Amino acid sequence: MITLDLMQRMWPHGDQHIPGLLEGIVKSAPAVLAKYGVPDTPLVIAHMMGQFSEECGCGLEMIENDNYSAEGLLRTWPHHFTPSLAARAAHNPRMICDIAYGGRLGNAPPPSDDGWRYAGKGLSQLTGKDNYVALAKVTGLDVVNHPELLTAPDTTFECGVADYVKLCGCLLYAEKDDVVGETEHLNGGLIGLHDRIYQINRWKAALGI
């Protein structure tokens, strides 16, 4: 069901930053869907790929963008940045991630580089060392020592599907066409719900629903 023609139509610039991304997803899809018990049905695929489309910007944001201004840092992470710290960290993604994510989600606190190393990556924007460890156990892929596997064409689909199905438990909600429940489990809240609905509806239309 996930064909190269479909991916090129839905993610027309998906190979821009990671060459071969779309072909890698298509090639790995049949085995990955079978491995994780994902029904290859239009409704489930529309939900899963719609959520991935929102999370990774249709392939254009496979690595979290943390190039914030000082004002953006204070607005986004008011409990992690003081005005002076925000001014020093502004437009320094590595420093921002180490401060914002350090000391939580299983990451060691600064000066550890865990916050940057385990920032959001892949189709589902997996974040935090604890989640990387959990994904490694589920998939057998050493994403803890090789976070780049989350964005590599040959392994990104398995990482995204395993997170969606095993770590977040979204499949049940996709099968019920429940985008709110699905989003809460994948995102931990309802951030971007309007865009998620839009993307899911795009996929539904493309798959004939």
Secondary structure by P-SEA (a helix, b strand, c coil): cccaaaaaaacccccccccaaaaaaaaacaaaaaaacccccaaaaaaaaaaaaaaacccccccccccccaaaaaaaccccccaaaaaaacccaaaaaaaaccccccccccccccccccccccccccccaaaaaaaaaacccccccccccccccccaaaaaaaaacccccaaaaaaaccaaaaaaaacccccaaaaaaaaaaaaaaaacc
